[in-house]
Amino acid sequence: MMAWTDRHCRYLHRLVAPNALLFTEMVTSGALLHGPAERLLRFHQREHPLALQLGGSDPRELAAAARMGAEAGYDEINLNVGCPSPRVRQGRFGACLMREPELVRDCMSAIGEAVRIPVSVKCRLGVDEADSDALLQQFVATVAESGCRVFYIHARKALLNGLSPAQNRTVPPLQYPRAYRLKAQFPDLQFVVNGGIGAVAELDAHLEAVDGVMIGRAAYHDPMLLAAMNLHIFGRVLGGEPVNARAVMDDYMVYMDKELSAGTRLNDMTRHVLGMFAGVPGARRFRQILSDATLLRGNNVELVERALAALSPADAAVGERAA
């Protein structure tokens, strides 16, 4: 989700999903230690609970980066060992680290010793030819020696030779049962399944087998799907009413207005709302207005009001849309 789940996106997603744990984009330990750390770590207090996702393979650097995240106020530190991009692979982090479970264990030990907040790992089922239940279980068992108790499992393997990152999200087949078997093998650990989940109706089957679900691009392209999922999962315990997209936009426009005053570009915020009204009459015109580069350069939140005016006034609440 690099270049997608920035702080503006996360603020919007918090409005639609009050109870979900949100994740940052993956930030490399080197970028935090040698780059604009304050900008990279910045978030709005309303985003809590929020996990900082790190990339790297040097235990000492990761420990220092994790400490910076904890001091900045993040609620969890997550190490990504599932990203299949060539740039990540060249830096010896991401999915290629699944071939080095002992190094991942050492990284997680260093992170765990550096912070007093929860730590977790995000990984795949395997990588290239290293793809079997036995190797996956060995990876989890080895990393768990660090004290890490939470694993986010993208239920595909990664193919690092010949496939682009986009193809790695679709070409390797989803194998949810393999993630389920991890929970049966390690009942004292927590497993959250990820990959290809795109409907509320799919959630219960996953939650019967593992401890949680993680949604990525489906939530980005349709934030109100995330709202429906949040209500389905947490509403039974915490109560709550369906989230209305218009009300979310009213709240987000207040946020945008403040950010514009602080120098943020309108397009940096509006790009995250293009899928808000999927299926609603007028949604295409809504997207057209908020995708017009000339209009966006005006940096005026009134453009969003103009886009909203193109919609049918009778758009449904999320519960009605997701039925």
C-alpha positions as CSV (number, residue, x, y, z in Angstrom):
1,M,0.0,0.0,0.0
2,M,3.0,2.3,-0.5
3,A,2.0,5.7,-1.7
4,W,-1.6,4.9,-0.9
5,T,-2.2,4.7,2.9
6,D,-0.7,8.1,3.8
7,R,-1.9,10.1,6.7
8,H,-4.8,11.6,4.8
9,C,-6.0,8.2,3.6
10,R,-5.8,6.9,7.2
11,Y,-7.8,9.8,8.5
12,L,-10.5,9.1,6.0
13,H,-10.5,5.4,6.8
14,R,-10.8,6.2,10.5
15,L,-13.9,8.1,9.8
16,V,-15.5,5.1,8.0
17,A,-14.1,2.4,10.4
18,P,-14.0,3.6,14.0
19,N,-12.7,0.3,15.4
20,A,-10.2,-1.0,12.8
21,L,-6.5,-1.1,13.4
22,L,-4.9,1.1,10.7
23,F,-1.5,0.6,9.1
24,T,1.0,3.1,7.7
25,E,2.7,2.6,4.4
26,M,5.8,0.6,4.7
27,V,8.7,2.8,5.9
28,T,12.2,1.6,5.7
29,S,14.4,1.8,8.8
30,G,17.0,3.6,6.8
31,A,14.5,6.3,5.7
32,L,13.6,7.0,9.3
33,L,17.2,7.0,10.6
34,H,18.6,9.1,7.8
35,G,15.7,10.9,6.3
36,P,12.8,13.2,7.2
37,A,11.6,11.2,10.2
38,E,9.3,13.8,11.5
39,R,7.4,13.9,8.2
40,L,7.4,10.2,7.8
41,L,6.1,9.6,11.3
42,R,3.5,12.3,11.3
43,F,-0.1,11.3,12.0
44,H,-3.4,12.8,13.4
45,Q,-4.3,11.7,16.9
46,R,-7.7,10.6,15.6
47,E,-6.0,7.8,13.6
48,H,-5.5,5.6,16.7
49,P,-5.2,2.7,16.9
50,L,-2.4,2.8,14.4
51,A,0.5,0.5,13.4
52,L,3.8,1.6,12.0
53,Q,4.9,-0.8,9.3
54,L,8.7,-1.0,8.9
55,G,10.9,-2.5,6.2
56,G,14.5,-3.6,6.8
57,S,16.8,-6.4,7.8
58,D,19.3,-4.9,10.2
59,P,18.2,-5.7,13.8
60,R,19.9,-2.6,15.3
61,E,18.5,-0.2,12.7
62,L,15.0,-1.7,13.0
63,A,15.2,-1.4,16.8
64,A,16.1,2.2,16.5
65,A,13.4,2.9,14.0
66,A,10.8,1.0,16.2
67,R,11.9,3.1,19.2
68,M,11.2,6.2,17.1
69,G,7.8,4.9,16.2
70,A,6.9,4.2,19.8
71,E,8.1,7.6,21.0
72,A,6.0,9.2,18.2
73,G,2.9,7.5,19.7
74,Y,2.2,4.5,17.4
75,D,0.3,1.6,18.9
76,E,2.0,-1.3,17.2
77,I,5.2,-2.0,15.2
78,N,4.9,-4.3,12.3
79,L,7.8,-5.7,10.2
80,N,6.9,-6.4,6.6
81,V,8.5,-9.5,5.1
82,G,5.9,-9.9,2.4
83,C,6.5,-7.1,-0.1
84,P,7.7,-8.6,-3.4
85,S,9.0,-5.4,-5.2
86,P,12.4,-5.6,-6.9
87,R,13.5,-2.4,-5.1
88,V,12.7,-4.0,-1.7
89,R,14.4,-7.2,-2.7
90,Q,17.6,-5.4,-3.7
91,G,17.6,-3.8,-0.2
92,R,17.4,-7.3,1.4
93,F,14.0,-6.8,3.0
94,G,10.4,-7.7,2.2
95,A,9.4,-11.2,1.0
96,C,13.0,-12.4,0.3
97,L,13.5,-12.5,4.1
98,M,11.1,-15.4,4.3
99,R,14.2,-17.4,3.2
100,E,16.0,-16.2,6.4
101,P,13.7,-17.0,9.3
102,E,16.5,-16.7,11.8
103,L,17.3,-13.2,10.7
104,V,13.6,-12.2,10.9
105,R,13.6,-13.7,14.4
106,D,16.7,-11.6,15.4
107,C,15.0,-8.5,13.9
108,M,11.9,-9.1,15.9
109,S,13.8,-9.8,19.1
110,A,15.6,-6.4,18.6
111,I,12.3,-4.6,18.0
112,G,10.6,-6.3,20.9
113,E,13.4,-5.3,23.2
114,A,13.3,-1.7,22.0
115,V,9.6,-1.0,22.6
116,R,6.9,-1.8,25.0
117,I,4.0,-1.8,22.5
118,P,2.8,-4.8,20.5
119,V,5.0,-6.1,17.6
120,S,3.9,-8.2,14.7
121,V,5.1,-9.6,11.3
122,K,3.4,-9.5,7.9
123,C,4.5,-12.2,5.6
124,R,3.4,-14.5,2.7
125,L,2.8,-18.2,2.5
126,G,6.2,-18.7,0.9
127,V,8.6,-17.4,-1.7
128,D,9.5,-18.9,-5.1
129,E,10.4,-22.5,-4.6
130,A,10.5,-22.2,-0.8
131,D,6.8,-22.9,-0.6
132,S,5.4,-25.7,1.6
133,D,3.5,-26.0,4.8
134,A,6.5,-27.4,6.5
135,L,8.7,-24.3,5.6
136,L,5.9,-21.9,6.5
137,Q,5.4,-23.6,9.9
138,Q,9.2,-23.5,10.4
139,F,9.2,-19.8,9.6
140,V,6.5,-19.0,12.1
141,A,8.0,-21.2,14.8
142,T,11.4,-19.6,14.4
143,V,10.1,-16.0,14.4
144,A,7.9,-16.8,17.4
145,E,11.0,-17.5,19.4
146,S,11.5,-13.8,19.4
147,G,8.3,-13.3,21.4
148,C,6.3,-12.1,18.4
149,R,2.7,-13.4,18.8
150,V,0.9,-11.8,15.9
151,F,1.3,-12.7,12.2
152,Y,-0.5,-11.1,9.3
153,I,-0.6,-13.7,6.5
154,H,-1.1,-12.7,2.9
155,A,-2.5,-16.0,1.7
156,R,-0.4,-16.2,-1.5
157,K,3.3,-17.0,-2.0
158,A,5.5,-14.4,-3.6
159,L,7.2,-15.0,-6.9
160,L,10.3,-12.8,-7.0
161,N,11.5,-13.8,-10.4
162,G,9.4,-12.8,-13.4
163,L,6.4,-11.2,-11.8
164,S,5.8,-7.6,-11.0
165,P,4.4,-6.5,-7.6
166,A,1.0,-6.0,-9.2
167,Q,1.1,-9.6,-10.7
168,N,2.2,-10.9,-7.3
169,R,-1.2,-9.6,-5.9
170,T,-3.2,-11.7,-8.4
171,V,-1.2,-14.4,-10.2
172,P,-0.1,-16.7,-7.3
173,P,-3.3,-18.4,-6.2
174,L,-4.9,-17.6,-2.9
175,Q,-4.6,-20.5,-0.4
176,Y,-6.6,-19.5,2.6
177,P,-6.6,-23.1,4.1
178,R,-2.8,-22.9,4.5
179,A,-3.2,-19.8,6.7
180,Y,-6.0,-21.5,8.6
181,R,-3.7,-24.5,9.3
182,L,-1.2,-22.2,10.9
183,K,-3.8,-21.3,13.6
184,A,-4.5,-25.0,14.2
185,Q,-0.7,-25.6,14.4
186,F,0.0,-22.6,16.7
187,P,-3.2,-22.0,18.7
188,D,-1.4,-19.7,21.1
189,L,-0.4,-17.3,18.3
190,Q,-2.7,-14.8,16.6
191,F,-3.1,-15.0,12.8
192,V,-4.8,-12.4,10.6
193,V,-5.5,-13.4,7.0
194,N,-5.0,-11.0,4.1
195,G,-5.4,-11.1,0.3
196,G,-8.4,-11.0,-2.0
197,I,-11.0,-10.3,0.6
198,G,-13.6,-8.1,-1.0
199,A,-17.1,-8.6,0.5
200,V,-18.7,-8.6,3.9
201,A,-20.1,-12.0,3.2
202,E,-16.6,-13.5,3.1
203,L,-15.7,-12.4,6.6
204,D,-17.4,-14.9,8.8
205,A,-15.7,-17.9,7.2
206,H,-12.3,-16.4,7.8
207,L,-13.1,-15.4,11.4
208,E,-14.1,-18.9,12.2
209,A,-10.6,-20.1,11.3
210,V,-8.3,-17.2,12.3
211,D,-8.2,-14.3,14.6
212,G,-8.8,-11.4,12.2
213,V,-8.9,-10.1,8.6
214,M,-6.8,-7.5,6.9
215,I,-8.1,-5.5,4.0
216,G,-5.9,-3.5,1.6
217,R,-6.8,-2.3,-1.9
218,A,-10.5,-3.3,-1.6
219,A,-10.8,-0.8,1.2
220,Y,-9.0,1.9,-0.7
221,H,-11.0,1.6,-3.8
222,D,-14.3,1.5,-1.8
223,P,-13.9,3.0,1.6
224,M,-17.6,2.3,2.4
225,L,-16.8,-1.4,2.0
226,L,-14.4,-0.9,4.9
227,A,-17.3,0.8,6.8
228,A,-19.6,-2.2,6.2
229,M,-16.9,-4.6,7.4
230,N,-16.2,-2.6,10.5
231,L,-19.9,-2.6,11.4
232,H,-20.2,-6.3,10.7
233,I,-17.2,-7.3,12.8
234,F,-17.5,-4.9,15.7
235,G,-21.1,-3.9,15.7
236,R,-22.2,-7.1,17.4
237,V,-20.0,-6.4,20.4
238,L,-19.7,-2.6,20.4
239,G,-23.0,-1.6,18.8
240,G,-23.1,1.4,16.4
241,E,-25.0,2.6,13.4
242,P,-24.3,2.3,9.7
243,V,-21.9,5.0,8.6
244,N,-23.3,7.4,6.0
245,A,-20.9,8.5,3.2
246,R,-22.3,12.1,3.2
247,A,-21.6,12.5,6.9
248,V,-18.1,11.1,6.4
249,M,-17.4,13.6,3.6
250,D,-18.7,16.5,5.8
251,D,-16.2,15.5,8.5
252,Y,-13.4,15.0,6.0
253,M,-14.0,18.4,4.4
254,V,-13.4,20.0,7.8
255,Y,-10.1,18.1,8.0
256,M,-9.3,19.1,4.4
257,D,-10.0,22.8,5.1
258,K,-7.6,22.8,8.0
259,E,-4.9,21.0,6.0
260,L,-5.2,23.4,3.1
261,S,-4.5,26.2,5.6
262,A,-1.4,24.4,6.6
263,G,-0.2,24.1,3.0
264,T,-1.4,20.6,2.0
265,R,-2.5,20.3,-1.6
266,L,-6.1,19.5,-2.2
267,N,-5.3,16.6,-4.6
268,D,-3.2,14.9,-1.8
269,M,-6.5,14.5,0.1
270,T,-9.2,14.2,-2.6
271,R,-7.5,11.3,-4.4
272,H,-8.5,9.0,-1.5
273,V,-12.2,9.7,-1.8
274,L,-12.7,8.8,-5.4
275,G,-14.3,5.5,-4.5
276,M,-16.5,6.8,-1.7
277,F,-19.8,6.7,-3.7
278,A,-19.4,3.5,-5.8
279,G,-22.7,2.6,-7.2
280,V,-24.4,5.8,-6.3
281,P,-26.0,7.8,-9.2
282,G,-23.7,10.7,-10.1
283,A,-20.6,8.9,-8.8
284,R,-18.9,9.1,-12.2
285,R,-19.3,12.9,-12.3
286,F,-18.1,13.1,-8.7
287,R,-14.9,11.4,-9.7
288,Q,-14.4,13.5,-12.8
289,I,-14.6,16.7,-10.9
290,L,-12.2,15.6,-8.3
291,S,-9.8,14.2,-11.0
292,D,-9.6,17.5,-12.9
293,A,-6.0,18.7,-12.5
294,T,-6.9,22.3,-13.5
295,L,-9.7,22.5,-10.9
296,L,-7.6,20.9,-8.2
297,R,-4.9,23.5,-8.6
298,G,-7.3,26.0,-7.0
299,N,-6.8,24.2,-3.7
300,N,-10.3,25.2,-2.5
301,V,-12.5,22.7,-0.6
302,E,-15.5,24.2,-2.4
303,L,-14.5,21.9,-5.3
304,V,-15.5,19.0,-3.1
305,E,-18.9,20.5,-2.4
306,R,-19.3,20.9,-6.2
307,A,-18.5,17.3,-6.7
308,L,-20.9,16.2,-4.0
309,A,-23.7,18.2,-5.6
310,A,-23.4,16.0,-8.7
311,L,-24.6,13.0,-6.6
312,S,-28.1,11.8,-6.0
313,P,-29.3,13.3,-2.8
314,A,-30.6,9.9,-1.6
315,D,-27.4,7.9,-1.3
316,A,-27.7,5.0,1.1
317,A,-26.0,4.4,4.4
318,V,-23.4,1.7,4.4
319,G,-25.6,-1.0,5.9
320,E,-28.1,-0.7,3.1
321,R,-25.4,-0.7,0.4
322,A,-23.6,-3.7,1.8
323,A,-26.6,-6.0,2.2
